[in-house]
Amino acid sequence: MTVGTQMQQAIAGVQSAAATMKSFALQTEDKAAKKDFQHLAKTFEDALKVLEGRQSYIEKQEPQYKEQ
């Protein structure tokens, strides 16, 4: 498995986790739980930005890893 493929899988996993947390936040009526889920979704979105930045860097440094 290439670095590019691993990065794509990591990004997809974090995107999925963020979406799940947003869904949980919408579904719960518990205010504390809603706040926790929203905080987790934000954390995943922040992590996603970092991963996407790393992916961009990898693609610039190693063009063979660029998604086709």
PDB file with SEQRES, HELIX, SHEET and CRYST1 records, atoms N, CA, C and O in Angstrom:
SEQRES   1 A   68  MET THR VAL GLY THR GLN MET GLN GLN ALA ILE ALA GLY          
SEQRES   2 A   68  VAL GLN SER ALA ALA ALA THR MET LYS SER PHE ALA LEU          
SEQRES   3 A   68  GLN THR GLU ASP LYS ALA ALA LYS LYS ASP PHE GLN HIS          
SEQRES   4 A   68  LEU ALA LYS THR PHE GLU ASP ALA LEU LYS VAL LEU GLU          
SEQRES   5 A   68  GLY ARG GLN SER TYR ILE GLU LYS GLN GLU PRO GLN TYR          
SEQRES   6 A   68  LYS GLU GLN                                                  
HELIX    1 AA1 VAL A    3  GLN A   27  1                                  25    
HELIX    2 AA2 LYS A   31  GLN A   61  1                                  31    
HELIX    3 AA3 PRO A   63  TYR A   65  5                                   3    
CRYST1    1.000    1.000    1.000  90.00  90.00  90.00 P 1           1          
ATOM      1  N   MET A   1       0.847  -1.174   0.000  1.00  0.00           N  
ATOM      2  CA  MET A   1       0.000   0.000   0.000  1.00  0.00           C  
ATOM      3  C   MET A   1       0.896   1.241   0.000  1.00  0.00           C  
ATOM      4  O   MET A   1       1.829   1.348   0.796  1.00  0.00           O  
ATOM      5  N   THR A   2       0.600   2.160  -0.891  1.00  0.00           N  
ATOM      6  CA  THR A   2       1.427   3.371  -1.002  1.00  0.00           C  
ATOM      7  C   THR A   2       1.055   4.389   0.073  1.00  0.00           C  
ATOM      8  O   THR A   2      -0.007   4.309   0.690  1.00  0.00           O  
ATOM      9  N   VAL A   3       1.941   5.331   0.276  1.00  0.00           N  
ATOM     10  CA  VAL A   3       1.684   6.417   1.216  1.00  0.00           C  
ATOM     11  C   VAL A   3       0.432   7.186   0.790  1.00  0.00           C  
ATOM     12  O   VAL A   3      -0.388   7.562   1.628  1.00  0.00           O  
ATOM     13  N   GLY A   4       0.292   7.416  -0.512  1.00  0.00           N  
ATOM     14  CA  GLY A   4      -0.886   8.128  -1.021  1.00  0.00           C  
ATOM     15  C   GLY A   4      -2.179   7.408  -0.689  1.00  0.00           C  
ATOM     16  O   GLY A   4      -3.158   8.036  -0.286  1.00  0.00           O  
ATOM     17  N   THR A   5      -2.188   6.104  -0.857  1.00  0.00           N  
ATOM     18  CA  THR A   5      -3.372   5.301  -0.544  1.00  0.00           C  
ATOM     19  C   THR A   5      -3.670   5.337   0.953  1.00  0.00           C  
ATOM     20  O   THR A   5      -4.824   5.470   1.360  1.00  0.00           O  
ATOM     21  N   GLN A   6      -2.635   5.219   1.759  1.00  0.00           N  
ATOM     22  CA  GLN A   6      -2.822   5.271   3.208  1.00  0.00           C  
ATOM     23  C   GLN A   6      -3.371   6.629   3.636  1.00  0.00           C  
ATOM     24  O   GLN A   6      -4.230   6.704   4.515  1.00  0.00           O  
ATOM     25  N   MET A   7      -2.884   7.688   3.024  1.00  0.00           N  
ATOM     26  CA  MET A   7      -3.358   9.026   3.364  1.00  0.00           C  
ATOM     27  C   MET A   7      -4.825   9.178   2.977  1.00  0.00           C  
ATOM     28  O   MET A   7      -5.614   9.745   3.733  1.00  0.00           O  
ATOM     29  N   GLN A   8      -5.193   8.671   1.799  1.00  0.00           N  
ATOM     30  CA  GLN A   8      -6.594   8.729   1.372  1.00  0.00           C  
ATOM     31  C   GLN A   8      -7.492   7.976   2.350  1.00  0.00           C  
ATOM     32  O   GLN A   8      -8.585   8.440   2.675  1.00  0.00           O  
ATOM     33  N   GLN A   9      -7.040   6.831   2.812  1.00  0.00           N  
ATOM     34  CA  GLN A   9      -7.821   6.047   3.768  1.00  0.00           C  
ATOM     35  C   GLN A   9      -7.962   6.781   5.094  1.00  0.00           C  
ATOM     36  O   GLN A   9      -9.034   6.773   5.699  1.00  0.00           O  
ATOM     37  N   ALA A  10      -6.890   7.413   5.544  1.00  0.00           N  
ATOM     38  CA  ALA A  10      -6.940   8.183   6.790  1.00  0.00           C  
ATOM     39  C   ALA A  10      -7.920   9.344   6.667  1.00  0.00           C  
ATOM     40  O   ALA A  10      -8.712   9.597   7.575  1.00  0.00           O  
ATOM     41  N   ILE A  11      -7.863  10.046   5.541  1.00  0.00           N  
ATOM     42  CA  ILE A  11      -8.772  11.175   5.318  1.00  0.00           C  
ATOM     43  C   ILE A  11     -10.221  10.701   5.289  1.00  0.00           C  
ATOM     44  O   ILE A  11     -11.093  11.325   5.893  1.00  0.00           O  
ATOM     45  N   ALA A  12     -10.474   9.617   4.597  1.00  0.00           N  
ATOM     46  CA  ALA A  12     -11.841   9.080   4.529  1.00  0.00           C  
ATOM     47  C   ALA A  12     -12.346   8.676   5.920  1.00  0.00           C  
ATOM     48  O   ALA A  12     -13.509   8.897   6.256  1.00  0.00           O  
ATOM     49  N   GLY A  13     -11.470   8.091   6.708  1.00  0.00           N  
ATOM     50  CA  GLY A  13     -11.859   7.681   8.057  1.00  0.00           C  
ATOM     51  C   GLY A  13     -12.201   8.869   8.943  1.00  0.00           C  
ATOM     52  O   GLY A  13     -13.175   8.832   9.695  1.00  0.00           O  
ATOM     53  N   VAL A  14     -11.408   9.912   8.852  1.00  0.00           N  
ATOM     54  CA  VAL A  14     -11.658  11.111   9.657  1.00  0.00           C  
ATOM     55  C   VAL A  14     -12.928  11.818   9.176  1.00  0.00           C  
ATOM     56  O   VAL A  14     -13.699  12.324   9.991  1.00  0.00           O  
ATOM     57  N   GLN A  15     -13.147  11.855   7.868  1.00  0.00           N  
ATOM     58  CA  GLN A  15     -14.381  12.446   7.335  1.00  0.00           C  
ATOM     59  C   GLN A  15     -15.597  11.685   7.852  1.00  0.00           C  
ATOM     60  O   GLN A  15     -16.599  12.287   8.238  1.00  0.00           O  
ATOM     61  N   SER A  16     -15.502  10.379   7.855  1.00  0.00           N  
ATOM     62  CA  SER A  16     -16.601   9.545   8.344  1.00  0.00           C  
ATOM     63  C   SER A  16     -16.862   9.791   9.829  1.00  0.00           C  
ATOM     64  O   SER A  16     -18.012   9.903  10.254  1.00  0.00           O  
ATOM     65  N   ALA A  17     -15.795   9.874  10.608  1.00  0.00           N  
ATOM     66  CA  ALA A  17     -15.943  10.112  12.045  1.00  0.00           C  
ATOM     67  C   ALA A  17     -16.585  11.472  12.308  1.00  0.00           C  
ATOM     68  O   ALA A  17     -17.451  11.589  13.176  1.00  0.00           O  
ATOM     69  N   ALA A  18     -16.174  12.491  11.576  1.00  0.00           N  
ATOM     70  CA  ALA A  18     -16.755  13.824  11.747  1.00  0.00           C  
ATOM     71  C   ALA A  18     -18.245  13.810  11.410  1.00  0.00           C  
ATOM     72  O   ALA A  18     -19.055  14.395  12.129  1.00  0.00           O  
ATOM     73  N   ALA A  19     -18.598  13.147  10.327  1.00  0.00           N  
ATOM     74  CA  ALA A  19     -20.002  13.065   9.923  1.00  0.00           C  
ATOM     75  C   ALA A  19     -20.828  12.316  10.970  1.00  0.00           C  
ATOM     76  O   ALA A  19     -21.966  12.691  11.252  1.00  0.00           O  
ATOM     77  N   THR A  20     -20.262  11.275  11.537  1.00  0.00           N  
ATOM     78  CA  THR A  20     -20.967  10.507  12.567  1.00  0.00           C  
ATOM     79  C   THR A  20     -21.211  11.366  13.800  1.00  0.00           C  
ATOM     80  O   THR A  20     -22.299  11.333  14.373  1.00  0.00           O  
ATOM     81  N   MET A  21     -20.213  12.131  14.208  1.00  0.00           N  
ATOM     82  CA  MET A  21     -20.374  12.993  15.382  1.00  0.00           C  
ATOM     83  C   MET A  21     -21.428  14.072  15.133  1.00  0.00           C  
ATOM     84  O   MET A  21     -22.209  14.396  16.028  1.00  0.00           O  
ATOM     85  N   LYS A  22     -21.452  14.625  13.925  1.00  0.00           N  
ATOM     86  CA  LYS A  22     -22.475  15.620  13.583  1.00  0.00           C  
ATOM     87  C   LYS A  22     -23.864  15.001  13.636  1.00  0.00           C  
ATOM     88  O   LYS A  22     -24.816  15.616  14.117  1.00  0.00           O  
ATOM     89  N   SER A  23     -23.962  13.784  13.137  1.00  0.00           N  
ATOM     90  CA  SER A  23     -25.242  13.075  13.160  1.00  0.00           C  
ATOM     91  C   SER A  23     -25.694  12.821  14.597  1.00  0.00           C  
ATOM     92  O   SER A  23     -26.861  13.029  14.931  1.00  0.00           O  
ATOM     93  N   PHE A  24     -24.772  12.374  15.442  1.00  0.00           N  
ATOM     94  CA  PHE A  24     -25.100  12.149  16.850  1.00  0.00           C  
ATOM     95  C   PHE A  24     -25.566  13.449  17.507  1.00  0.00           C  
ATOM     96  O   PHE A  24     -26.522  13.447  18.283  1.00  0.00           O  
ATOM     97  N   ALA A  25     -24.894  14.550  17.197  1.00  0.00           N  
ATOM     98  CA  ALA A  25     -25.256  15.841  17.783  1.00  0.00           C  
ATOM     99  C   ALA A  25     -26.676  16.243  17.382  1.00  0.00           C  
ATOM    100  O   ALA A  25     -27.415  16.809  18.187  1.00  0.00           O  
ATOM    101  N   LEU A  26     -27.049  15.953  16.151  1.00  0.00           N  
ATOM    102  CA  LEU A  26     -28.397  16.290  15.691  1.00  0.00           C  
ATOM    103  C   LEU A  26     -29.457  15.387  16.306  1.00  0.00           C  
ATOM    104  O   LEU A  26     -30.593  15.813  16.515  1.00  0.00           O  
ATOM    105  N   GLN A  27     -29.095  14.152  16.593  1.00  0.00           N  
ATOM    106  CA  GLN A  27     -30.065  13.173  17.071  1.00  0.00           C  
ATOM    107  C   GLN A  27     -30.337  13.248  18.570  1.00  0.00           C  
ATOM    108  O   GLN A  27     -31.418  12.873  19.023  1.00  0.00           O  
ATOM    109  N   THR A  28     -29.370  13.726  19.336  1.00  0.00           N  
ATOM    110  CA  THR A  28     -29.554  13.717  20.789  1.00  0.00           C  
ATOM    111  C   THR A  28     -30.282  14.952  21.282  1.00  0.00           C  
ATOM    112  O   THR A  28     -30.175  16.033  20.703  1.00  0.00           O  
ATOM    113  N   GLU A  29     -31.016  14.773  22.350  1.00  0.00           N  
ATOM    114  CA  GLU A  29     -31.680  15.900  22.995  1.00  0.00           C  
ATOM    115  C   GLU A  29     -30.935  16.333  24.247  1.00  0.00           C  
ATOM    116  O   GLU A  29     -31.244  17.374  24.827  1.00  0.00           O  
ATOM    117  N   ASP A  30     -29.963  15.543  24.666  1.00  0.00           N  
ATOM    118  CA  ASP A  30     -29.144  15.842  25.836  1.00  0.00           C  
ATOM    119  C   ASP A  30     -28.164  16.956  25.474  1.00  0.00           C  
ATOM    120  O   ASP A  30     -27.305  16.782  24.610  1.00  0.00           O  
ATOM    121  N   LYS A  31     -28.302  18.098  26.142  1.00  0.00           N  
ATOM    122  CA  LYS A  31     -27.483  19.264  25.789  1.00  0.00           C  
ATOM    123  C   LYS A  31     -25.990  19.018  25.997  1.00  0.00           C  
ATOM    124  O   LYS A  31     -25.171  19.461  25.191  1.00  0.00           O  
ATOM    125  N   ALA A  32     -25.634  18.319  27.062  1.00  0.00           N  
ATOM    126  CA  ALA A  32     -24.221  18.041  27.324  1.00  0.00           C  
ATOM    127  C   ALA A  32     -23.658  17.112  26.254  1.00  0.00           C  
ATOM    128  O   ALA A  32     -22.546  17.318  25.768  1.00  0.00           O  
ATOM    129  N   ALA A  33     -24.428  16.092  25.891  1.00  0.00           N  
ATOM    130  CA  ALA A  33     -23.986  15.151  24.852  1.00  0.00           C  
ATOM    131  C   ALA A  33     -23.870  15.875  23.510  1.00  0.00           C  
ATOM    132  O   ALA A  33     -22.913  15.662  22.766  1.00  0.00           O  
ATOM    133  N   LYS A  34     -24.845  16.729  23.208  1.00  0.00           N  
ATOM    134  CA  LYS A  34     -24.818  17.487  21.945  1.00  0.00           C  
ATOM    135  C   LYS A  34     -23.536  18.326  21.866  1.00  0.00           C  
ATOM    136  O   LYS A  34     -22.862  18.356  20.836  1.00  0.00           O  
ATOM    137  N   LYS A  35     -23.217  19.000  22.966  1.00  0.00           N  
ATOM    138  CA  LYS A  35     -22.009  19.821  23.007  1.00  0.00           C  
ATOM    139  C   LYS A  35     -20.763  18.958  22.815  1.00  0.00           C  
ATOM    140  O   LYS A  35     -19.849  19.334  22.081  1.00  0.00           O  
ATOM    141  N   ASP A  36     -20.729  17.808  23.471  1.00  0.00           N  
ATOM    142  CA  ASP A  36     -19.589  16.897  23.325  1.00  0.00           C  
ATOM    143  C   ASP A  36     -19.440  16.423  21.881  1.00  0.00           C  
ATOM    144  O   ASP A  36     -18.335  16.417  21.337  1.00  0.00           O  
ATOM    145  N   PHE A  37     -20.541  16.031  21.269  1.00  0.00           N  
ATOM    146  CA  PHE A  37     -20.488  15.553  19.879  1.00  0.00           C  
ATOM    147  C   PHE A  37     -20.061  16.665  18.925  1.00  0.00           C  
ATOM    148  O   PHE A  37     -19.300  16.423  17.987  1.00  0.00           O  
ATOM    149  N   GLN A  38     -20.547  17.879  19.161  1.00  0.00           N  
ATOM    150  CA  GLN A  38     -20.143  19.003  18.324  1.00  0.00           C  
ATOM    151  C   GLN A  38     -18.654  19.301  18.490  1.00  0.00           C  
ATOM    152  O   GLN A  38     -17.963  19.615  17.521  1.00  0.00           O  
ATOM    153  N   HIS A  39     -18.175  19.201  19.709  1.00  0.00           N  
ATOM    154  CA  HIS A  39     -16.748  19.417  19.969  1.00  0.00           C  
ATOM    155  C   HIS A  39     -15.912  18.344  19.259  1.00  0.00           C  
ATOM    156  O   HIS A  39     -14.890  18.655  18.646  1.00  0.00           O  
ATOM    157  N   LEU A  40     -16.341  17.106  19.344  1.00  0.00           N  
ATOM    158  CA  LEU A  40     -15.622  16.029  18.664  1.00  0.00           C  
ATOM    159  C   LEU A  40     -15.631  16.230  17.150  1.00  0.00           C  
ATOM    160  O   LEU A  40     -14.614  16.015  16.491  1.00  0.00           O  
ATOM    161  N   ALA A  41     -16.766  16.639  16.598  1.00  0.00           N  
ATOM    162  CA  ALA A  41     -16.849  16.887  15.154  1.00  0.00           C  
ATOM    163  C   ALA A  41     -15.856  17.975  14.758  1.00  0.00           C  
ATOM    164  O   ALA A  41     -15.178  17.851  13.738  1.00  0.00           O  
ATOM    165  N   LYS A  42     -15.765  19.037  15.550  1.00  0.00           N  
ATOM    166  CA  LYS A  42     -14.808  20.125  15.277  1.00  0.00           C  
ATOM    167  C   LYS A  42     -13.374  19.610  15.348  1.00  0.00           C  
ATOM    168  O   LYS A  42     -12.537  19.977  14.523  1.00  0.00           O  
ATOM    169  N   THR A  43     -13.097  18.771  16.320  1.00  0.00           N  
ATOM    170  CA  THR A  43     -11.759  18.199  16.457  1.00  0.00           C  
ATOM    171  C   THR A  43     -11.399  17.378  15.221  1.00  0.00           C  
ATOM    172  O   THR A  43     -10.288  17.483  14.701  1.00  0.00           O  
ATOM    173  N   PHE A  44     -12.340  16.563  14.757  1.00  0.00           N  
ATOM    174  CA  PHE A  44     -12.095  15.770  13.552  1.00  0.00           C  
ATOM    175  C   PHE A  44     -11.912  16.659  12.332  1.00  0.00           C  
ATOM    176  O   PHE A  44     -11.072  16.372  11.479  1.00  0.00           O  
ATOM    177  N   GLU A  45     -12.687  17.735  12.236  1.00  0.00           N  
ATOM    178  CA  GLU A  45     -12.542  18.655  11.102  1.00  0.00           C  
ATOM    179  C   GLU A  45     -11.167  19.330  11.126  1.00  0.00           C  
ATOM    180  O   GLU A  45     -10.550  19.532  10.080  1.00  0.00           O  
ATOM    181  N   ASP A  46     -10.701  19.674  12.316  1.00  0.00           N  
ATOM    182  CA  ASP A  46      -9.360  20.261  12.437  1.00  0.00           C  
ATOM    183  C   ASP A  46      -8.299  19.246  12.009  1.00  0.00           C  
ATOM    184  O   ASP A  46      -7.348  19.588  11.306  1.00  0.00           O  
ATOM    185  N   ALA A  47      -8.470  18.002  12.437  1.00  0.00           N  
ATOM    186  CA  ALA A  47      -7.529  16.942  12.050  1.00  0.00           C  
ATOM    187  C   ALA A  47      -7.563  16.736  10.544  1.00  0.00           C  
ATOM    188  O   ALA A  47      -6.529  16.489   9.924  1.00  0.00           O  
ATOM    189  N   LEU A  48      -8.739  16.836   9.959  1.00  0.00           N  
ATOM    190  CA  LEU A  48      -8.889  16.674   8.520  1.00  0.00           C  
ATOM    191  C   LEU A  48      -8.093  17.736   7.761  1.00  0.00           C  
ATOM    192  O   LEU A  48      -7.461  17.434   6.749  1.00  0.00           O  
ATOM    193  N   LYS A  49      -8.121  18.964   8.243  1.00  0.00           N  
ATOM    194  CA  LYS A  49      -7.355  20.040   7.608  1.00  0.00           C  
ATOM    195  C   LYS A  49      -5.858  19.727   7.641  1.00  0.00           C  
ATOM    196  O   LYS A  49      -5.143  19.965   6.667  1.00  0.00           O  
ATOM    197  N   VAL A  50      -5.399  19.195   8.762  1.00  0.00           N  
ATOM    198  CA  VAL A  50      -3.986  18.832   8.887  1.00  0.00           C  
ATOM    199  C   VAL A  50      -3.638  17.716   7.898  1.00  0.00           C  
ATOM    200  O   VAL A  50      -2.632  17.796   7.193  1.00  0.00           O  
ATOM    201  N   LEU A  51      -4.470  16.686   7.851  1.00  0.00           N  
ATOM    202  CA  LEU A  51      -4.211  15.574   6.940  1.00  0.00           C  
ATOM    203  C   LEU A  51      -4.237  16.012   5.482  1.00  0.00           C  
ATOM    204  O   LEU A  51      -3.406  15.579   4.683  1.00  0.00           O  
ATOM    205  N   GLU A  52      -5.190  16.870   5.137  1.00  0.00           N  
ATOM    206  CA  GLU A  52      -5.253  17.351   3.761  1.00  0.00           C  
ATOM    207  C   GLU A  52      -4.023  18.181   3.412  1.00  0.00           C  
ATOM    208  O   GLU A  52      -3.541  18.138   2.281  1.00  0.00           O  
ATOM    209  N   GLY A  53      -3.519  18.931   4.382  1.00  0.00           N  
ATOM    210  CA  GLY A  53      -2.285  19.682   4.170  1.00  0.00           C  
ATOM    211  C   GLY A  53      -1.099  18.755   3.952  1.00  0.00           C  
ATOM    212  O   GLY A  53      -0.258  19.005   3.088  1.00  0.00           O  
ATOM    213  N   ARG A  54      -1.036  17.696   4.730  1.00  0.00           N  
ATOM    214  CA  ARG A  54       0.036  16.709   4.565  1.00  0.00           C  
ATOM    215  C   ARG A  54      -0.081  16.026   3.209  1.00  0.00           C  
ATOM    216  O   ARG A  54       0.923  15.786   2.539  1.00  0.00           O  
ATOM    217  N   GLN A  55      -1.309  15.716   2.808  1.00  0.00           N  
ATOM    218  CA  GLN A  55      -1.515  15.074   1.514  1.00  0.00           C  
ATOM    219  C   GLN A  55      -1.025  15.994   0.390  1.00  0.00           C  
ATOM    220  O   GLN A  55      -0.366  15.537  -0.544  1.00  0.00           O  
ATOM    221  N   SER A  56      -1.341  17.267   0.480  1.00  0.00           N  
ATOM    222  CA  SER A  56      -0.892  18.232  -0.523  1.00  0.00           C  
ATOM    223  C   SER A  56       0.633  18.289  -0.567  1.00  0.00           C  
ATOM    224  O   SER A  56       1.231  18.320  -1.642  1.00  0.00           O  
ATOM    225  N   TYR A  57       1.249  18.301   0.600  1.00  0.00           N  
ATOM    226  CA  TYR A  57       2.708  18.329   0.680  1.00  0.00           C  
ATOM    227  C   TYR A  57       3.302  17.077   0.033  1.00  0.00           C  
ATOM    228  O   TYR A  57       4.258  17.161  -0.738  1.00  0.00           O  
ATOM    229  N   ILE A  58       2.731  15.925   0.352  1.00  0.00           N  
ATOM    230  CA  ILE A  58       3.216  14.656  -0.208  1.00  0.00           C  
ATOM    231  C   ILE A  58       3.108  14.681  -1.730  1.00  0.00           C  
ATOM    232  O   ILE A  58       4.027  14.261  -2.434  1.00  0.00           O  
ATOM    233  N   GLU A  59       1.984  15.173  -2.227  1.00  0.00           N  
ATOM    234  CA  GLU A  59       1.778  15.218  -3.679  1.00  0.00           C  
ATOM    235  C   GLU A  59       2.784  16.136  -4.362  1.00  0.00           C  
ATOM    236  O   GLU A  59       3.224  15.857  -5.477  1.00  0.00           O  
ATOM    237  N   LYS A  60       3.146  17.221  -3.702  1.00  0.00           N  
ATOM    238  CA  LYS A  60       4.127  18.138  -4.288  1.00  0.00           C  
ATOM    239  C   LYS A  60       5.536  17.551  -4.252  1.00  0.00           C  
ATOM    240  O   LYS A  60       6.320  17.733  -5.183  1.00  0.00           O  
ATOM    241  N   GLN A  61       5.843  16.851  -3.174  1.00  0.00           N  
ATOM    242  CA  GLN A  61       7.167  16.264  -3.020  1.00  0.00           C  
ATOM    243  C   GLN A  61       7.344  14.982  -3.829  1.00  0.00           C  
ATOM    244  O   GLN A  61       8.418  14.698  -4.360  1.00  0.00           O  
ATOM    245  N   GLU A  62       6.261  14.224  -3.904  1.00  0.00           N  
ATOM    246  CA  GLU A  62       6.302  12.917  -4.572  1.00  0.00           C  
ATOM    247  C   GLU A  62       5.122  12.797  -5.527  1.00  0.00           C  
ATOM    248  O   GLU A  62       4.103  12.207  -5.166  1.00  0.00           O  
ATOM    249  N   PRO A  63       5.231  13.338  -6.732  1.00  0.00           N  
ATOM    250  CA  PRO A  63       4.103  13.369  -7.674  1.00  0.00           C  
ATOM    251  C   PRO A  63       3.484  11.985  -7.956  1.00  0.00           C  
ATOM    252  O   PRO A  63       2.314  11.904  -8.332  1.00  0.00           O  
ATOM    253  N   GLN A  64       4.240  10.920  -7.783  1.00  0.00           N  
ATOM    254  CA  GLN A  64       3.701   9.592  -8.060  1.00  0.00           C  
ATOM    255  C   GLN A  64       2.587   9.220  -7.062  1.00  0.00           C  
ATOM    256  O   GLN A  64       1.801   8.310  -7.327  1.00  0.00           O  
ATOM    257  N   TYR A  65       2.518   9.914  -5.927  1.00  0.00           N  
ATOM    258  CA  TYR A  65       1.474   9.617  -4.944  1.00  0.00           C  
ATOM    259  C   TYR A  65       0.193  10.379  -5.213  1.00  0.00           C  
ATOM    260  O   TYR A  65      -0.826  10.116  -4.575  1.00  0.00           O  
ATOM    261  N   LYS A  66       0.224  11.316  -6.143  1.00  0.00           N  
ATOM    262  CA  LYS A  66      -0.947  12.126  -6.434  1.00  0.00           C  
ATOM    263  C   LYS A  66      -2.103  11.240  -6.875  1.00  0.00           C  
ATOM    264  O   LYS A  66      -1.950  10.334  -7.694  1.00  0.00           O  
ATOM    265  N   GLU A  67      -3.283  11.540  -6.292  1.00  0.00           N  
ATOM    266  CA  GLU A  67      -4.481  10.777  -6.653  1.00  0.00           C  
ATOM    267  C   GLU A  67      -4.786  10.971  -8.121  1.00  0.00           C  
ATOM    268  O   GLU A  67      -4.711  12.084  -8.641  1.00  0.00           O  
ATOM    269  N   GLN A  68      -5.122   9.908  -8.771  1.00  0.00           N  
ATOM    270  CA  GLN A  68      -5.418   9.990 -10.211  1.00  0.00           C  
ATOM    271  C   GLN A  68      -6.888   9.875 -10.475  1.00  0.00           C  
ATOM    272  O   GLN A  68      -7.313   9.923 -11.630  1.00  0.00           O  
TER     273      GLN A  68                                                      
END                                                                             
